[in-house]
């Protein structure tokens, strides 16, 4: 299975409970992009919800207690939360109603904040299995005031459910220093492929980068009274043209190269412990299922010129 390495990393790690903003949970979990489930179920010849139920069971057996659910509509979100609750897994949910207005070309007004919070609470306030809410995935700095106001309003309506947002390093610093977010999640994917000039590309430099940034953000969070979570990488990504075969194997075409590499099982486990050493009170791996190429779906579909140019750039490598 494509997520075997991640499960092997999780299986050796168990935690006692730690208090996180009033919730007795140390999340050890995975990023769950629900829209991918149909493809993987179909590839196994299984009905989607039977597949989802089985995967949740496997995650629980491997000491996963949390899924970060996104790319999911309201009805599927309710059903997923019910199934997760059956397995004793908490759900951090990115609801449809809270998507940042910048993504839907609406104004980020106080009314937009109130509407998003009210719709979310009305829809999920009584749903079992919802641990709390996720507000955004790598938002721009311009979105931080809106997200802060949305978190404040949601906590007013639903004070028992914690809230987090995942930030890149460049947005995590102002989010910690200049705003009032209760839980800041930082995504750090340090393992670049050999000779890739855009990322740390040796095991030693990758470890140094991950350790340095998590320790820095962990100290800043502690100073500001913010709970710090880390989202390490357990995936690989190709730059250039590629597609999934009918059997869902990845076919990389000439000119493409591996940008992020999949960490080893040892490196995956190391990211957990190093994150905790840096002050993290939660660890959520990106991602349970591998990336999907929406731009090029078969060898017969048009080649992606943007990806092609990206791979040919003088700064891209290896050659």
C-alpha positions, 0 to 999 in steps of 0.5 A: 500500500502507498501509505505503508511507510507512514503506518510503520512510523506511527506504529512505534509511537504512542503517547499519553494524554496532554492538555491542548487548549482544554482538549485532552489529546496529543494528536498523532495524525494524518492529513486526509484529502477526502476527494482522493478516497474515491480513486483509491477505493475504485483501484482496489475494487471497493465501495468508497465508504467501505474503503474509508472504514477500513483505512480508519481501522488501520490507522487506529491500529497503528496509533493514529488518533486524529485526521485532518479532513479537507476537500470534503463536502458537508454530507461526506464530512458528517459521515466521515466524522461518524465513522471516525468516532466509531474507531475512536479517531478525532477529526479536525475538519475544514468545513465548506463554510469557512473557506477564505473569501479570497478563494471564492472572490467574496469580501472578507468582511465582518459579515462574512466572518459571522456567516461562516461561523454561524453556518459551521456551528449550525452544521457541525455543532452537534456532530460526534467525532468533530474534535475541532475546526481547521480554517485554512491551508497555507493562507497568505499573510493578507488572510490572517486578520480574517482568519483571526476574526473567524477563530474568535467568532467560532470559539464564541459560538462553540467554545469546546472545540479547538481551532487551528490553521496550517501555515508555511514558515513565512506566514507562521512567524507573523501569525504567532507574533502579531495575531491571536491564534490558539493553535498554530500548525507549521508544515515543514517538508525538508527532504529534497531529492539529491541535487535539487537546488530548491530544497535541503538535499542531503539527509544532514541538511534536511535534518538541520533545516527541520530542527532549526525551524521547528525549534525557532517556531516552538520557542516563539509559540511558548513565549506567546502562549500559543500551542504549536503543532507540526505537520511533517512531510511523508510524500514525494512530488515530481516537478514536470509532466507526469500522470497516473497510469490506469493502475495508479502507478506514477509515470514520470515523463522525460524532463521531469524530476523528483523534487520532494523525496519520500523520507525513509521510515527512520526519517519519518519517525525522527520527524515525530520526535524532533518535532516534540523536542522542538516544542510541538504538542501535536504531529500531523503528517502530510499526507495519507494518500499521494499527490494527484495530478489534476492537470495531466490525467493520461498520456493523451491529455495535453502536456502541462506547459507550466510544469514543463517550464518549471522543470526546465528552469535554470534553478530546477534540477537535477539535470 
